[in-house]
Amino acid sequence: MIKQKEFAQRRRHLMEICGQDSVVIVRAATPKIRNNDAHYPYRQNSDFLYLSGFSEPGAMMVLLPEEKGGQSIMFCRERDPDREMWDGVMAGTRGATGQYGFDRAYPIDDMEKRLPGLLHGR
């Protein structure tokens, strides 16, 4: 199993390559519906998984290269006990920072409100 330090190192390396004024945005794969009430087994976007280790749908990663190694921000679904009963345990914003090593995490529903501020000046 790949340790979280490796994923954080991959994110930092990508930010070094991109340069300080750039922004990297990577979306998680969307679930695919097989028929009206059944989904295909979920498969995460390979780039997203390579950089984060995060295997849940409904997420977006924003990497902001800066002088001090940059910032990695995750937008993801909040934990929902009812949904977890069907889909399994969800990391939520706390898990994105604590378990997956992101600097900050916000609910995916806040993405449209917060993303313009993150992109300002880049």
One Martini backbone bead per residue (centre of mass of N, CA, C, O) as a GRO file, in nm:
protein
  122
    1MET     BB    1   0.097   0.036   0.021
    2ILE     BB    2   0.057   0.365  -0.016
    3LYS     BB    3   0.172   0.638   0.124
    4GLN     BB    4   0.086   0.961   0.191
    5LYS     BB    5   0.365   1.090   0.135
    6GLU     BB    6   0.371   1.019  -0.166
    7PHE     BB    7   0.131   1.194  -0.255
    8ALA     BB    8   0.247   1.464  -0.153
    9GLN     BB    9   0.500   1.451  -0.331
   10ARG     BB   10   0.355   1.452  -0.602
   11ARG     BB   11   0.221   1.728  -0.566
   12ARG     BB   12   0.480   1.894  -0.528
   13HIS     BB   13   0.614   1.820  -0.795
   14LEU     BB   14   0.398   1.938  -0.980
   15MET     BB   15   0.420   2.230  -0.869
   16GLU     BB   16   0.714   2.273  -0.955
   17ILE     BB   17   0.667   2.239  -1.261
   18CYS     BB   18   0.440   2.467  -1.302
   19GLY     BB   19   0.453   2.697  -1.101
   20GLN     BB   20   0.347   2.978  -0.915
   21ASP     BB   21   0.101   3.089  -1.124
   22SER     BB   22  -0.044   2.829  -1.104
   23VAL     BB   23  -0.308   2.578  -1.166
   24VAL     BB   24  -0.444   2.274  -1.029
   25ILE     BB   25  -0.716   2.075  -1.170
   26VAL     BB   26  -0.884   1.783  -1.031
   27ARG     BB   27  -1.116   1.541  -1.108
   28ALA     BB   28  -1.329   1.319  -1.028
   29ALA     BB   29  -1.495   1.062  -1.097
   30THR     BB   30  -1.788   0.945  -1.224
   31PRO     BB   31  -2.048   0.771  -1.190
   32LYS     BB   32  -2.179   0.478  -1.346
   33ILE     BB   33  -2.464   0.383  -1.510
   34ARG     BB   34  -2.625   0.089  -1.590
   35ASN     BB   35  -2.906   0.156  -1.474
   36ASN     BB   36  -3.153   0.296  -1.299
   37ASP     BB   37  -3.035   0.126  -1.006
   38ALA     BB   38  -2.731   0.080  -1.120
   39HIS     BB   39  -2.384   0.052  -1.077
   40TYR     BB   40  -2.086   0.062  -1.150
   41PRO     BB   41  -1.797   0.016  -1.052
   42TYR     BB   42  -1.584   0.221  -0.906
   43ARG     BB   43  -1.354   0.448  -1.087
   44GLN     BB   44  -1.092   0.629  -1.060
   45ASN     BB   45  -0.913   0.873  -1.157
   46SER     BB   46  -0.586   0.834  -1.220
   47ASP     BB   47  -0.475   1.117  -1.152
   48PHE     BB   48  -0.618   1.155  -0.884
   49LEU     BB   49  -0.508   0.900  -0.745
   50TYR     BB   50  -0.200   0.960  -0.778
   51LEU     BB   51  -0.222   1.243  -0.603
   52SER     BB   52  -0.419   1.124  -0.342
   53GLY     BB   53  -0.577   0.832  -0.282
   54PHE     BB   54  -0.868   0.914  -0.359
   55SER     BB   55  -1.183   0.703  -0.399
   56GLU     BB   56  -1.401   0.928  -0.435
   57PRO     BB   57  -1.662   1.080  -0.529
   58GLY     BB   58  -1.718   1.416  -0.544
   59ALA     BB   59  -1.431   1.553  -0.635
   60MET     BB   60  -1.166   1.814  -0.582
   61MET     BB   61  -0.849   1.933  -0.688
   62VAL     BB   62  -0.626   2.194  -0.557
   63LEU     BB   63  -0.326   2.341  -0.686
   64LEU     BB   64  -0.095   2.582  -0.519
   65PRO     BB   65   0.170   2.723  -0.614
   66GLU     BB   66   0.450   2.809  -0.403
   67GLU     BB   67   0.724   2.880  -0.222
   68LYS     BB   68   0.622   2.666   0.028
   69GLY     BB   69   0.516   2.406  -0.165
   70GLY     BB   70   0.229   2.471  -0.136
   71GLN     BB   71  -0.120   2.393  -0.197
   72SER     BB   72  -0.369   2.157  -0.086
   73ILE     BB   73  -0.704   2.111  -0.213
   74MET     BB   74  -1.020   1.978  -0.098
   75PHE     BB   75  -1.315   1.874  -0.258
   76CYS     BB   76  -1.590   1.723  -0.075
   77ARG     BB   77  -1.779   1.513   0.074
   78GLU     BB   78  -1.967   1.474   0.327
   79ARG     BB   79  -2.056   1.309   0.581
   80ASP     BB   80  -2.302   1.023   0.554
   81PRO     BB   81  -2.462   0.779   0.716
   82ASP     BB   82  -2.671   0.699   0.500
   83ARG     BB   83  -2.467   0.667   0.262
   84GLU     BB   84  -2.265   0.470   0.406
   85MET     BB   85  -2.455   0.224   0.407
   86TRP     BB   86  -2.413   0.192   0.082
   87ASP     BB   87  -2.096   0.308   0.013
   88GLY     BB   88  -1.947   0.364   0.264
   89VAL     BB   89  -1.693   0.513   0.384
   90MET     BB   90  -1.627   0.855   0.448
   91ALA     BB   91  -1.404   1.116   0.481
   92GLY     BB   92  -1.429   1.396   0.431
   93THR     BB   93  -1.277   1.682   0.538
   94ARG     BB   94  -1.117   1.555   0.772
   95GLY     BB   95  -0.993   1.319   0.605
   96ALA     BB   96  -0.845   1.492   0.391
   97THR     BB   97  -0.645   1.606   0.607
   98GLY     BB   98  -0.575   1.362   0.801
   99GLN     BB   99  -0.554   1.109   0.592
  100TYR     BB  100  -0.456   1.271   0.300
  101GLY     BB  101  -0.285   1.557   0.345
  102PHE     BB  102  -0.438   1.810   0.324
  103ASP     BB  103  -0.445   2.142   0.397
  104ARG     BB  104  -0.739   2.163   0.274
  105ALA     BB  105  -1.106   2.147   0.328
  106TYR     BB  106  -1.415   2.122   0.139
  107PRO     BB  107  -1.711   2.132   0.037
  108ILE     BB  108  -1.837   2.083  -0.277
  109ASP     BB  109  -2.068   2.303  -0.243
  110ASP     BB  110  -1.830   2.543  -0.213
  111MET     BB  111  -1.676   2.572  -0.483
  112GLU     BB  112  -1.812   2.819  -0.632
  113LYS     BB  113  -1.735   3.019  -0.398
  114ARG     BB  114  -1.407   2.958  -0.362
  115LEU     BB  115  -1.254   2.940  -0.639
  116PRO     BB  116  -1.219   3.238  -0.726
  117GLY     BB  117  -1.024   3.309  -0.490
  118LEU     BB  118  -0.800   3.099  -0.571
  119LEU     BB  119  -0.763   3.227  -0.876
  120HIS     BB  120  -0.678   3.492  -0.793
  121GLY     BB  121  -0.389   3.606  -0.965
  122ARG     BB  122  -0.338   3.346  -1.187
   0.00000   0.00000   0.00000
